[in-house]
Every structure is written in structure tokens, then in C-alpha cells.
Amino acid sequence: MIKIYDTLTRRLRQFIPITDKVVNMYVCGPTVYNYIHIGNARSVVAFDTIRRYFEYSGYTVNYISNFTDVDDKIIKGAAQAGMGTKEFSDKFIAAFMADVQKLGVKPATNHPRVIDYMDEIIVFVQILIDKGFAYEASGDVYFRVAKSEQYARLANKTLSELEVGASGRVDKLSTVKEHPFDFALWKTAKSGEVSWSSPWGDGRPGWHIECSVMATELLGDTIDIHGGGADLEFPHHTNEIAQSEAKTGKSFANYWMHNAMLNIDNEKMSKSLGNFVTAHEMLETIDGQVLRFFLATQHYRRPLNYTEKAIEDAEINLKYLKNTFTQPFTQKVDEIGLESFLVAFSQAMNDDFNTANGITVVFDLAKWINSGNYNHRIKQAFSKMLEVFGIVFEEEVLDSEIEQLIEKRQAARAKKDFVTADEIREILEAKGIKLLDTKEGVRWIRD
């Protein structure tokens, strides 16, 4: 029984899908004006791990993650690069797909782009106008937050509390807006900007409306899970709820999930602090599987701190798991013992996808394997657990020269020719092969 911490209700809730053994899941994707930073990568990896555990547990997951390819930053970046906005977005979508592939992230069931849903966005906005939830003002269209019941409940606030907290800082377009927190559904195009025709004039959609349209078009009026970074709770996800439920009269998402942020050496990542780094840059010097291991093995709701030491530890731990995985099978195996690890792993992960506890079980299993319990069934179970964290090891075959050296060493040991045996061990160590003499016979690991 999987339990999820639901941000909306602020409590742990049993997951009950709309359709048995099917998960309809929407996770906000990147605005493609640059390479994603490492904090974005943390979110991508966290929700990929959650998706993988659902699949491990026997669910079919319809996983939607969008690309926002209509945005002020894209328009500005494209102009500076002397490119069209679509060409500019295409460049960074391709970079995103390449980077997350290195991180072992599975492609979404669908990666919708805003530009492909413009007709649906216009229809959505018109319905909100017709129902009195939105209004046109000088070619822009705004959503009436005052008419939305329990607006900002996702942020655990009331509209009045938001007004007090934002005193002096809210948008003061009082000549246009009915309320300072009303947000744009459609924006009038400025001269030279990319635009689309609409009943309110040429323009483009506001940010929030895009995800509501793509989510409901692809997954239905009510979805199982909506996720993203904690920074999206307000205003983005708050506004998605308001406009979606105003249109459909139904609950937009049954569970809301948000991952915590990533810090760099205990400081919030910021360009002003000089510690802003993209995943693209990191992947030039750090193996993608090592970076994935670091990102995936901390609980998604706990802040994650990036340090060089943390990456070094991840590399060492990943190497240990790989050496365990590539071990030859042992002659005697306590298969009954495997069941306790399978149960412990599910218990850990069923508790709001607690990857920190889940990976602890994986290491306990690895220790048990290295004590002499390894056969095909155990290797398969071990492999499936590792896959939840996006870790896939290729089968490693020793070349004939190394196999012959190991056989010669064993023959020398049998003859008690320990000088020759030690010489061969040193030759193998120079080749990166470390031998372990166990009660089950000789075993090897990559050193």
C-alpha cells in the first residue's frame, strides 16, 4: 500500500488511483530557454524515480511532462541569438533530452509543447470568460481570483492572507485588473513578438494556463498526481487549480507532490552567489550515473546539498554496488532470506517513496550477496531494485587473458606456489582486477 504526502491536505494519504493499477501523472517540465540547472535535474530525477517505483509495483504509468516553449525569456533569448523562437526552443529541448538520458531518466509517455495546444488554450480561456471566471481588459485576459473558492489553499493561505503578506509588493495594474492577484490567461502581443490570433486580439497564453490545458487534454479533467518543485506551489500550481476547477467543476488532481530544493555547499543556488550550475556543465565532468545516484537516493521532500564530497561518496557507493552485481553466482544460497529484503524494500518505498531508506535496504542486500548468497533469482531482484533508482549495470565479461591469469593463480595456489600466486595477483591488480579469496572460491571486483 503506497502512501503519498499530499501537499494540498498536508498529510500522508493512501494512494488510490482513479483506474485500478494505472497512474495518470503530470509533472511540470522546463521552460526551454537555457540548459536546465542542477536543481531542475533534481526534480526530473525525483519524479522519474517515483514513476519507476510505481512501475516496479505493477502500475502502468501515463507520465506527462511538458515543455514550455512560449515565454518572455524564450522570446528574449531567441532575439539575442538571432533565431526564431521555435528554433531556439528546439535547441534546448534537444539538450534537455540528451542530458536527462545521461541521468538515466525515462522519456515521458508524452512531452507536449505549448505551441501545439494553442487552439485548445483559446477554447479553455473562452469557457472561463463565459462562466464569469475571467475577463478581457485591453486585449489581455485575466482570471478572477476573488471568484475562486479557497484560492491558494495549496499554499496553505487564504486570499486575504496573501494580500497582507504581499502588502506593497503586488502587481499594481489597478487600471486594468479587478484585483491585484488576478493573473494573465492571455497576453496581448508586443510589436515583433511571436503571436497567435484570438478573439481578444493577437497574443500568446499566460504561463499557468498552459499546464492546465495540456494536463486535462492528455489525462482528463481529474488526474491522479500532479508534481513539480516546491517553488511551483505558489503561484503556478495554485493558479492551475483555480482555473482548471473553475472550468470543469471537478477536482483537478487527487494528489499534489513537490520536491524540495537543492543547495550548493549549504547555500541556495543563485547566479548572484556565483554557484549557479547547469546539469549540462556537470555532466561534462561527472558520470551521469554517479550524478543520478546522488540525486535519487535522498528523499524527494528533503533538501539536498551538493558537495564534491557527496559526489565522491556516490561514486564509491555505486562502484560497490556494481562490483556486487557483477559477482559470479555462489553454490549455496539462502533464497528464503531474499524475501525479507523484498518486503523491507517495499515497506521503505511505500512510505512516500522514501528512497533514503530504500537504498539502505539495497546496500543490506548487497552485503548479504557478498556473504555468499547469489544466484539468478537474487540477481534479478537486485537488478529490479537498482532500476528504481535509475541504475542499470551492464553484464561484464572478463577477457580471456584475465580469465587465464585467474586460472593460473588458482592452479599455483593449489600447488602451494604462493610466490607465483602473489605475482599473478599483482599483475591483475595492475589491470584493475582485485581478487577476493572466499569460502565459495575466488571472486573478483573492479578496483
Residue pairs with C-beta under 8 A, 6 or more apart in sequence:
1 14
1 15
1 350
2 14
2 15
2 54
2 57
2 349
2 350
2 353
3 12
3 13
3 14
3 15
3 350
3 351
3 352
4 12
4 13
4 15
4 225
4 255
4 257
4 352
4 353
5 11
5 12
5 13
5 257
5 301
5 352
6 12
6 13
6 255
6 256
6 257
7 154
7 233
7 256
7 257
7 258
8 153
8 154
8 255
8 256
10 156
12 352
13 255
15 224
15 255
16 254
17 23
17 24
17 59
17 224
18 24
18 222
18 223
18 224
18 254
21 58
21 59
21 60
22 59
22 60
22 61
22 62
22 224
23 51
23 54
23 59
23 60
23 61
23 62
23 63
23 224
23 225
24 62
24 219
24 220
24 223
24 224
24 225
25 47
25 51
25 54
25 61
25 62
25 63
25 64
25 223
25 224
25 225
25 226
25 227
26 64
26 65
26 66
26 211
26 214
26 215
26 218
26 219
26 223
26 225
26 226
26 227
26 253
27 43
27 47
27 63
27 64
27 65
27 108
27 226
27 227
27 228
28 65
28 66
28 211
28 227
28 228
28 229
28 232
28 236
28 237
29 65
29 66
29 67
29 68
29 108
29 111
30 36
30 40
30 67
30 68
30 92
30 96
31 68
31 69
31 71
31 73
31 74
32 67
32 68
32 69
32 74
32 89
32 92
32 93
32 96
33 71
33 73
33 74
33 76
33 77
33 88
33 89
33 92
34 73
34 77
34 92
34 278
35 92
35 95
35 96
35 99
35 278
35 279
35 280
35 281
36 44
36 96
36 99
36 278
36 279
36 280
37 269
37 276
37 277
37 278
37 279
38 262
38 264
38 269
38 277
38 278
38 279
38 282
38 306
39 229
39 261
39 262
39 269
40 229
40 279
41 99
41 100
41 103
41 279
41 291
41 295
42 259
42 261
42 262
42 295
42 304
43 228
43 229
43 259
44 65
44 100
44 103
44 105
45 103
45 105
45 292
45 295
45 296
45 390
46 259
46 295
46 296
46 300
47 65
47 227
47 257
47 259
47 300
48 100
48 104
48 105
48 106
48 390
49 296
49 300
49 353
49 355
49 388
49 389
49 390
50 227
50 257
50 300
50 353
51 61
51 63
51 106
52 106
52 387
52 388
52 389
52 390
53 349
53 353
53 388
54 61
55 61
56 349
56 384
56 385
56 387
56 388
57 346
61 109
62 109
62 218
62 219
63 106
63 108
63 109
64 108
64 109
64 110
64 111
64 112
64 214
64 215
64 218
64 219
65 108
65 111
66 111
66 112
66 113
66 114
66 210
66 211
66 214
67 89
67 93
67 96
67 111
67 112
67 113
67 114
68 114
68 207
68 210
69 85
69 86
69 89
69 93
69 113
69 114
69 115
70 85
70 114
70 115
70 194
70 204
70 205
70 210
71 207
74 85
74 88
74 89
75 85
75 193
75 194
77 88
78 84
78 85
78 87
78 88
78 89
81 88
83 91
85 194
86 115
89 113
93 111
93 113
95 280
97 107
99 279
99 280
99 283
100 279
102 283
102 288
103 279
103 283
103 288
103 291
103 292
103 295
103 390
104 288
104 289
104 292
104 390
104 391
104 392
105 292
105 390
110 218
112 214
112 217
112 218
114 121
114 205
114 210
114 214
117 210
117 213
117 214
117 217
118 196
118 205
120 213
120 217
121 205
121 209
121 210
121 213
122 186
122 196
122 198
122 199
124 209
124 212
124 213
124 243
124 247
125 134
125 141
125 185
125 186
125 198
125 205
125 209
126 199
127 247
128 134
128 143
128 185
128 243
128 246
128 247
129 135
129 136
129 141
131 246
131 247
132 144
132 147
133 143
133 144
133 147
133 148
133 243
133 246
133 247
134 141
134 142
134 143
134 144
134 185
135 141
135 142
135 144
135 178
136 200
137 176
137 177
138 176
138 188
139 188
139 200
139 201
139 203
140 176
140 184
140 186
140 187
140 188
140 200
140 203
141 184
141 185
141 186
141 200
142 176
142 177
142 178
142 182
142 183
142 184
142 185
143 182
143 183
143 184
143 185
143 239
143 242
143 243
143 246
144 178
144 179
144 182
145 151
145 159
145 179
145 181
145 182
145 183
145 242
146 159
146 178
146 179
147 246
148 242
148 245
148 246
150 158
151 158
151 159
151 181
151 238
151 242
152 158
152 159
152 161
152 162
152 234
152 238
153 241
154 233
154 234
154 237
154 238
154 241
154 256
155 162
155 233
155 234
155 238
157 165
157 234
159 181
162 181
163 170
163 180
163 181
166 180
166 181
170 180
170 181
171 177
171 180
171 181
172 180
173 180
174 180
183 206
183 208
183 235
183 239
184 206
185 205
185 206
185 208
185 209
185 243
186 198
186 200
186 203
186 204
186 205
186 206
186 209
187 203
187 204
187 205
187 206
188 200
188 201
188 202
188 203
189 195
189 201
189 202
189 203
189 204
193 204
194 204
195 202
195 203
195 204
196 202
196 203
196 204
207 236
208 235
208 236
208 239
208 240
208 243
209 243
211 236
211 240
212 240
212 243
212 244
212 247
212 252
215 223
215 226
215 240
215 244
215 252
216 223
216 244
216 247
216 248
216 252
221 244
221 248
221 250
221 252
222 248
222 250
222 251
222 252
222 253
222 254
223 252
223 253
223 254
224 253
224 254
224 255
225 253
225 254
225 255
225 256
225 257
226 237
226 240
226 252
226 253
226 255
226 256
226 257
227 256
227 257
227 258
227 259
228 236
228 237
228 258
228 259
229 258
229 259
229 261
230 258
230 259
230 260
230 261
231 261
232 258
233 258
237 256
237 258
240 252
241 252
241 253
244 252
245 251
245 252
257 300
258 301
259 300
259 301
260 300
260 301
260 302
260 303
260 304
261 268
261 269
261 303
261 304
262 269
262 303
262 304
262 305
262 306
263 269
263 303
263 304
263 305
263 306
264 275
264 277
264 305
264 306
265 275
265 305
265 306
265 307
266 305
267 273
267 275
269 275
269 276
269 277
270 276
279 291
282 291
283 291
286 311
287 315
289 318
289 390
289 391
290 311
290 314
290 315
290 318
291 311
291 314
292 389
292 390
292 391
293 314
293 317
293 318
293 389
293 390
293 391
294 306
294 310
294 311
294 314
295 304
296 355
296 389
296 390
297 314
297 355
297 356
297 359
297 389
298 304
298 355
298 356
299 352
299 353
299 354
299 355
299 356
300 353
300 355
301 352
302 356
317 363
318 391
319 446
320 363
320 366
321 362
321 363
321 366
321 386
321 391
321 393
322 393
322 446
323 445
323 446
324 366
324 369
324 370
324 382
325 379
325 382
325 383
325 386
325 393
326 393
326 395
326 396
326 445
326 446
327 369
327 370
327 374
327 443
327 445
328 374
328 443
329 374
329 375
329 376
329 379
330 372
330 373
330 374
330 375
330 440
331 440
332 372
332 440
333 372
333 373
333 374
333 375
333 378
334 373
335 375
335 377
335 378
337 368
337 373
338 373
338 377
338 378
338 381
341 361
341 364
341 365
341 368
341 381
342 381
344 361
344 364
345 358
345 361
345 362
345 365
345 385
348 354
348 357
348 358
348 360
348 361
349 355
349 357
349 358
349 388
351 357
355 389
358 385
358 388
358 389
359 389
361 385
362 382
362 385
362 386
362 389
365 381
365 382
365 385
366 382
369 378
369 382
372 438
372 439
372 440
383 392
383 393
386 392
386 393
396 446
398 406
398 433
398 444
402 428
402 431
402 433
405 424
405 427
405 428
406 424
406 428
406 433
406 435
406 442
406 444
408 420
408 424
409 420
409 421
409 424
409 425
409 428
409 435
409 442
410 442
412 418
412 420
412 421
412 424
413 421
425 435
428 434
428 435
428 444
429 447
432 446
432 447
433 444
433 445
433 446
433 447
434 444
434 445
434 446
434 447
435 442
435 443
435 444
436 442
436 443
436 444
436 445
